[in-house]
Amino acid sequence: MLVAGIVTFTVPAVVSAAKQAPPETVALVDLERYAGRWYEIASIPNRFQKHCRSNTVASYRPIEGQRIEVTNSCLDKEGSIDTAQGIARVVDSSSNAKLEVSFVSLFGWQLFWGDYWVLELADDYSYVIVGTPNYRYGWILSRTPGLSTEIREYLDGRLRASGYDPAAFVDTPQGIE
């Protein structure tokens, strides 16, 4: 833009995720209740799940200390079941809502830890929103392969309140052979 011989630049009024404050987590996660099978309802597309076409599930099992065994699986584009084994560790023991997950192990050492923050959790542990402090990743998980329209709309509102764009989340097909 040129104003009276001076060049000025218009800066968009959008704050980048890098400058946005991290989302708030829930106050408390009971790891024993959180354990078990979760169906992926939707997620922000990412490179480590790009081979998955449907039936994405995550299973969590508490192990020693504040660690959790993680098993993720999906039906890949060739029609085979792909499974990834990992470990999660609690990084905020006051709430258990901030964890890190690693799917890379070398000689028994877990490498490349990634954030896993519980942003919304149903009182009955029937659904959860998981995100990251940089807003790059996000998942909606449920104990069942689908959610009602009302719950999904509620979760979209919670995503917005947490600083996420619900439109960035792509539905994950479940029950497809």
C-alpha positions in Angstrom: 0.0 0.0 0.0 1.3 3.5 -0.9 0.3 6.4 1.4 1.7 9.9 0.6 4.9 8.4 -0.9 5.5 6.0 1.9 5.2 2.3 1.4 3.4 0.5 4.2 2.6 -3.1 4.7 -0.7 -4.4 5.9 -0.2 -7.2 8.5 -3.0 -9.8 8.7 -5.0 -9.8 11.9 -4.5 -13.5 12.3 -2.2 -14.7 15.1 -0.1 -17.7 14.1 -0.3 -20.8 16.2 3.4 -20.3 17.1 2.4 -17.0 18.9 -0.8 -18.3 20.4 -0.8 -19.4 24.0 -0.9 -23.1 24.5 -4.4 -24.6 25.0 -5.6 -25.4 28.5 -5.8 -29.0 29.6 -8.4 -30.7 31.8 -7.9 -30.5 35.5 -7.4 -34.2 36.1 -7.1 -37.5 34.2 -7.5 -40.8 36.0 -5.1 -43.0 34.0 -6.8 -46.2 35.0 -10.2 -44.9 33.7 -8.4 -43.5 30.6 -6.9 -46.9 29.7 -8.5 -49.1 27.1 -9.7 -48.8 23.5 -10.4 -45.4 21.8 -11.7 -45.0 18.3 -10.4 -42.1 16.3 -13.4 -40.0 15.2 -11.4 -37.2 13.5 -7.9 -35.8 13.4 -5.7 -33.1 11.9 -4.0 -34.9 9.0 -0.4 -35.7 9.8 2.5 -37.4 8.1 2.7 -40.4 10.5 -0.9 -41.4 9.8 -1.0 -40.6 6.1 -1.0 -44.3 5.2 -4.2 -45.0 7.2 -7.5 -45.0 5.4 -9.9 -46.2 8.1 -10.6 -48.0 11.4 -8.0 -46.1 13.4 -7.9 -47.0 17.0 -5.7 -46.4 20.0 -5.3 -48.7 23.0 -3.7 -47.6 26.3 -2.5 -49.8 29.1 -0.9 -48.4 32.3 2.5 -49.9 33.1 5.1 -49.1 35.7 5.2 -45.7 37.3 3.4 -43.1 35.3 3.9 -44.7 32.0 1.4 -46.1 29.5 1.8 -48.7 26.8 0.3 -47.3 23.6 -0.9 -49.4 20.6 -2.2 -47.6 17.6 -3.6 -49.4 14.6 -5.4 -48.6 11.4 -6.4 -50.2 8.1 -3.9 -49.0 5.6 -4.4 -48.1 1.9 -3.5 -51.7 0.9 -6.1 -53.2 3.2 -3.7 -54.5 5.8 -3.8 -53.6 9.5 -0.9 -51.4 10.4 0.1 -51.3 14.1 2.5 -49.0 16.0 3.7 -49.7 19.5 4.8 -46.9 21.8 5.1 -45.6 25.3 3.5 -42.5 26.9 4.9 -40.8 30.0 3.2 -38.3 32.2 5.0 -34.9 32.3 2.5 -33.1 34.6 1.7 -35.4 37.5 -0.5 -32.9 39.2 -3.2 -33.5 36.5 -1.9 -36.4 34.4 -3.3 -34.3 31.5 0.0 -33.6 29.8 1.9 -36.5 28.4 4.5 -37.3 25.9 4.4 -40.2 23.5 7.3 -42.0 21.7 7.0 -44.6 19.0 10.7 -44.9 18.3 12.9 -47.1 20.5 16.6 -47.8 20.1 18.3 -50.3 22.4 15.5 -49.8 24.9 15.6 -46.0 24.9 12.6 -44.1 23.7 13.4 -41.4 21.2 11.5 -38.5 19.7 8.9 -37.7 22.3 5.8 -35.8 21.1 3.3 -33.9 23.2 -0.1 -35.4 24.0 -2.4 -33.1 26.0 -5.9 -33.9 27.1 -7.9 -30.8 26.3 -11.5 -32.1 26.9 -12.6 -35.3 28.6 -16.2 -36.5 29.2 -17.0 -37.1 32.8 -17.7 -40.7 32.0 -14.6 -41.0 29.8 -16.6 -41.6 26.7 -14.9 -39.0 24.5 -11.7 -36.9 24.6 -10.0 -34.2 22.6 -6.2 -34.6 22.5 -4.0 -31.8 21.2 -0.5 -30.3 21.3 0.7 -26.9 22.7 1.7 -25.8 19.2 -1.8 -26.7 17.7 -0.1 -28.7 15.0 -1.8 -32.0 15.9 -5.2 -32.9 17.3 -7.5 -35.9 17.6 -11.1 -36.5 18.7 -11.4 -40.0 20.2 -14.4 -41.9 21.5 -15.0 -45.2 23.2 -17.5 -46.0 20.4 -16.9 -45.9 16.6 -19.2 -42.8 16.2 -20.5 -39.8 18.1 -23.9 -38.2 18.0 -24.3 -34.9 16.1 -24.9 -33.1 19.4 -21.7 -34.3 21.0 -19.7 -33.6 17.8 -21.1 -30.1 17.7 -20.2 -29.7 21.4 -16.7 -30.9 20.7 -16.3 -28.5 17.8 -17.2 -25.7 20.2 -14.6 -26.9 22.6 -12.0 -27.0 19.8 -12.8 -23.4 19.0 -12.6 -22.4 22.7 -9.2 -24.2 22.9 -7.8 -22.3 19.8 -8.3 -25.0 17.2 -10.2 -24.7 13.9 -12.7 -27.6 13.9 -12.6 -27.5 10.0 -8.9 -28.7 10.2 -10.2 -32.0 11.7 -10.9 -34.7 9.1 -13.4 -37.4 9.9 -11.9 -40.9 10.3 -14.0 -43.7 8.7 -14.7 -46.5 11.1 -16.1 -50.0 10.3 -14.8 -50.1 6.7 -13.3 -53.4 5.6 
